[in-house]
């Protein structure tokens, strides 16, 4: 057990300051200099130790209802600049229909480009403050995801499936848009799993390459993570919050979606990923065409609100290439 944690504590390219052995000393120094409050120091210490912490947003019942009304309207209007995925790569809404695609496990990408409430959450001042503290520099929201039902995703680490220009400069928030019933396939997470070593798909390669790797590589990584968690006796927990509660997590924290016990239940939630603005000059997104080819779009445009910034929808940007 000791050896695994020792390996994990070695510096990793791009690892954030809270991953370092002197994180608690640095937190104390920031508090002494009045750079952070007592409450912020406590949450940062929890993030360093456990890989996550919880906050409460100001999302009201009316906000949540307007958000969900925007989702219904999106399915009716089916614009071409918003994408949706159901067991496939994301495709434009113009190529989707509710009967086949609005099913458990589907997700909507970059809803903040369509819904005013989603955009407000995307640029939420409180959350951006926390991300600034976690990354120790100006954050930028890079993408948003909406889930209507439980994702049922296996336990995974964002840092290996959500590439960033500088490995490890990534964090995320999961916001409940309704009171979550555990039977709906609630969010699963594994405290302290962010301290585990990274699986190497190849020497010094920690990120899954969608173009050149396949199911066998995924299985090996999952087996490595399962065995490491068992060795460390790490316990999987369930997050079943009330509307407006949010879960902020480290990019290396193991998390996923629980089994759905009652398919009549929804699990409406909004996920936002963040990186450091200094290292993330643009945002790319791939979208599947009806002919089976894939377009890759890019944007450098950022949205601004109350001191917070986040990338605009890449599908409103420029086409980089088709593959």
Secondary structure as UniProt FT lines:
FT   HELIX           2..8
FT   TURN            13..14
FT   HELIX           17..19
FT   TURN            21..22
FT   HELIX           23..32
FT   TURN            33..34
FT   HELIX           38..50
FT   STRAND          52..56
FT   HELIX           61..77
FT   TURN            80..81
FT   STRAND          83..85
FT   STRAND          91..92
FT   HELIX           93..95
FT   HELIX           98..101
FT   TURN            104..105
FT   STRAND          107..109
FT   HELIX           111..113
FT   HELIX           116..122
FT   HELIX           125..135
FT   STRAND          139..147
FT   HELIX           158..161
FT   TURN            167..168
FT   STRAND          171..176
FT   HELIX           182..184
FT   STRAND          187..190
FT   TURN            191..192
FT   HELIX           193..195
FT   TURN            203..204
FT   TURN            210..212
FT   HELIX           215..232
FT   STRAND          236..239
FT   TURN            243..244
FT   STRAND          245..250
FT   TURN            251..252
FT   STRAND          255..257
FT   TURN            263..264
FT   STRAND          269..276
FT   TURN            277..279
FT   STRAND          283..288
FT   TURN            290..291
FT   STRAND          294..299
FT   STRAND          302..305
FT   TURN            306..307
FT   STRAND          308..311
FT   HELIX           314..316
FT   STRAND          318..322
//
